[in-house]
């Protein structure tokens, strides 16, 4: 999810420096670009040729762009969440990816089997979590719901990546 991390850090930098490029990210073009990323990632999940990590990355980046441009209608530019949430997303994604995907000695075979059964559990299906992320975009009055759903989506990405890497 390198594109997502890069976009999150870029948005955090632009907000912190009060850059003139910030008006481009707030524009409706960015909103449509974000929806385009989400639509392309939905199409990518249907294709067996495209690796699932591109779909996760595209969806996360699209949701971030939609969130940033859409929520600026309801909150002031100086609101701290526009700086902290993107940095939080970048930090959590990088940290969890490094900690869990680069450590092979933590999980034994029984735990891996249990993780595979848990992965098939319907409530934590990636489509369900993606739908919750999209619903949380509309619920701007509950401003902590979006980062919570995005964190759950990031955790699902790491979980899926770990299982795909260790399929036997």
C-alpha positions as CSV (number, residue, x, y, z in Angstrom):
1,X,0.0,0.0,0.0
2,X,2.8,2.4,-1.0
3,X,0.5,4.7,-2.9
4,X,-1.8,5.1,0.0
5,X,1.1,5.8,2.4
6,X,2.6,8.3,-0.1
7,X,-0.8,10.1,-0.5
8,X,-1.4,10.2,3.2
9,X,2.0,11.7,3.9
10,X,1.6,14.2,1.0
11,X,-1.8,15.4,2.3
12,X,-0.4,15.7,5.8
13,X,2.5,17.8,4.5
14,X,0.3,20.0,2.3
15,X,-2.1,20.7,5.2
16,X,0.7,21.4,7.7
17,X,2.5,23.8,5.3
18,X,-0.7,25.4,4.2
19,X,0.3,24.9,0.6
20,X,-1.4,26.6,-2.3
21,X,-1.8,23.1,-3.9
22,X,-4.2,22.3,-1.1
23,X,-7.0,23.9,-3.1
24,X,-6.5,21.3,-5.8
25,X,-7.1,18.5,-3.3
26,X,-10.2,20.1,-2.0
27,X,-11.7,20.5,-5.5
28,X,-14.4,18.3,-6.9
29,X,-12.0,16.9,-9.4
30,X,-10.2,15.1,-6.5
31,X,-13.6,13.8,-5.3
32,X,-14.2,12.2,-8.7
33,X,-10.6,11.0,-8.9
34,X,-11.1,9.3,-5.5
35,X,-14.4,7.6,-6.7
36,X,-12.5,6.6,-9.9
37,X,-9.8,4.8,-7.7
38,X,-12.6,3.1,-5.7
39,X,-14.3,2.0,-8.9
40,X,-11.1,0.7,-10.5
41,X,-10.2,-1.2,-7.3
42,X,-13.7,-2.8,-7.4
43,X,-13.0,-3.9,-10.9
44,X,-9.6,-5.1,-10.0
45,X,-11.1,-7.4,-7.3
46,X,-13.1,-9.2,-10.0
47,X,-10.0,-9.8,-12.1
48,X,-7.9,-12.8,-11.1
49,X,-4.8,-11.4,-13.0
50,X,-4.5,-8.3,-10.8
51,X,-2.9,-8.9,-7.4
52,X,-5.3,-8.1,-4.5
53,X,-2.8,-5.6,-3.0
54,X,-3.4,-3.2,-5.8
55,X,-7.2,-3.3,-5.1
56,X,-6.6,-2.6,-1.4
57,X,-4.2,0.2,-2.3
58,X,-6.5,1.8,-4.9
59,X,-9.5,1.6,-2.6
60,X,-7.6,3.1,0.4
61,X,-6.2,5.9,-1.8
62,X,-9.6,6.6,-3.3
63,X,-11.3,6.7,0.1
64,X,-8.6,9.0,1.4
65,X,-9.1,11.4,-1.5
66,X,-12.9,11.3,-1.2
67,X,-12.7,11.8,2.6
68,X,-10.4,14.8,2.3
69,X,-12.2,16.6,-0.5
70,X,-15.8,15.8,0.7
71,X,-15.3,16.6,4.4
72,X,-13.8,20.0,3.7
73,X,-17.4,21.1,3.0
74,X,-18.3,20.5,6.6
75,X,-15.2,21.3,8.6
76,X,-12.8,24.3,8.6
77,X,-9.4,24.0,6.9
78,X,-7.6,24.4,10.3
79,X,-9.3,21.3,11.8
80,X,-6.6,19.1,13.2
81,X,-8.1,15.9,11.8
82,X,-7.1,16.9,8.3
83,X,-3.5,16.8,9.4
84,X,-3.5,14.0,12.0
85,X,-5.7,11.4,10.2
86,X,-3.5,11.1,7.1
87,X,-0.4,10.9,9.2
88,X,-2.1,8.3,11.4
89,X,-3.1,6.2,8.3
90,X,0.5,6.3,6.9
91,X,2.0,5.4,10.3
92,X,-0.4,2.6,11.0
93,X,-0.1,1.1,7.5
94,X,3.7,1.2,7.5
95,X,4.1,-0.1,11.1
96,X,1.6,-2.9,10.8
97,X,3.0,-4.0,7.4
98,X,6.6,-4.1,8.7
99,X,5.7,-5.8,12.0
100,X,3.4,-8.4,10.8
101,X,4.3,-9.1,7.2
102,X,8.0,-9.3,7.7
103,X,7.9,-11.7,10.7
104,X,7.6,-15.4,9.8
105,X,8.5,-16.8,13.2
106,X,5.5,-15.5,15.1
107,X,2.8,-17.8,13.8
108,X,2.8,-21.6,14.0
109,X,0.8,-23.9,11.7
110,X,-2.2,-24.3,14.0
111,X,-2.6,-20.5,14.3
112,X,-2.3,-20.2,10.5
113,X,-5.1,-22.8,10.1
114,X,-7.2,-20.9,12.6
115,X,-6.5,-17.6,10.7
116,X,-7.6,-19.2,7.5
117,X,-10.9,-20.3,9.0
118,X,-11.4,-16.8,10.6
119,X,-10.7,-15.2,7.2
120,X,-13.6,-17.1,5.7
121,X,-15.9,-15.7,8.4
122,X,-18.4,-13.4,6.6
123,X,-18.5,-10.5,9.0
124,X,-14.9,-9.6,8.3
125,X,-15.0,-10.0,4.5
126,X,-13.2,-7.3,2.7
127,X,-16.3,-6.2,0.8
128,X,-18.2,-5.7,4.1
129,X,-15.4,-3.6,5.5
130,X,-15.1,-1.6,2.3
131,X,-18.8,-0.9,2.4
132,X,-18.5,0.2,6.0
133,X,-15.7,2.6,5.0
134,X,-17.9,4.1,2.3
135,X,-20.8,4.5,4.7
136,X,-18.5,6.2,7.2
137,X,-17.6,8.7,4.6
138,X,-21.1,10.0,4.6
139,X,-21.4,10.1,8.4
140,X,-19.3,13.2,8.9
141,X,-21.0,14.0,12.2
142,X,-19.3,10.9,13.6
143,X,-15.8,12.0,12.6
144,X,-14.0,9.1,14.3
145,X,-15.9,6.5,12.5
146,X,-13.9,6.9,9.2
147,X,-10.5,6.4,10.8
148,X,-11.8,3.4,12.7
149,X,-13.1,1.8,9.6
150,X,-10.0,2.6,7.7
151,X,-7.9,1.0,10.5
152,X,-10.1,-2.1,10.2
153,X,-9.6,-2.1,6.4
154,X,-5.8,-1.8,6.9
155,X,-5.8,-4.6,9.3
156,X,-7.8,-6.7,6.9
157,X,-5.2,-6.0,4.2
158,X,-2.3,-7.1,6.4
159,X,-4.3,-10.2,7.5
160,X,-5.1,-11.1,3.8
161,X,-1.5,-10.5,2.8
162,X,-0.1,-12.7,5.5
163,X,-2.4,-15.5,4.6
164,X,-1.7,-15.2,0.9
165,X,2.0,-15.3,1.6
166,X,1.8,-18.4,3.8
167,X,-0.8,-20.5,1.9
168,X,0.2,-24.1,2.0
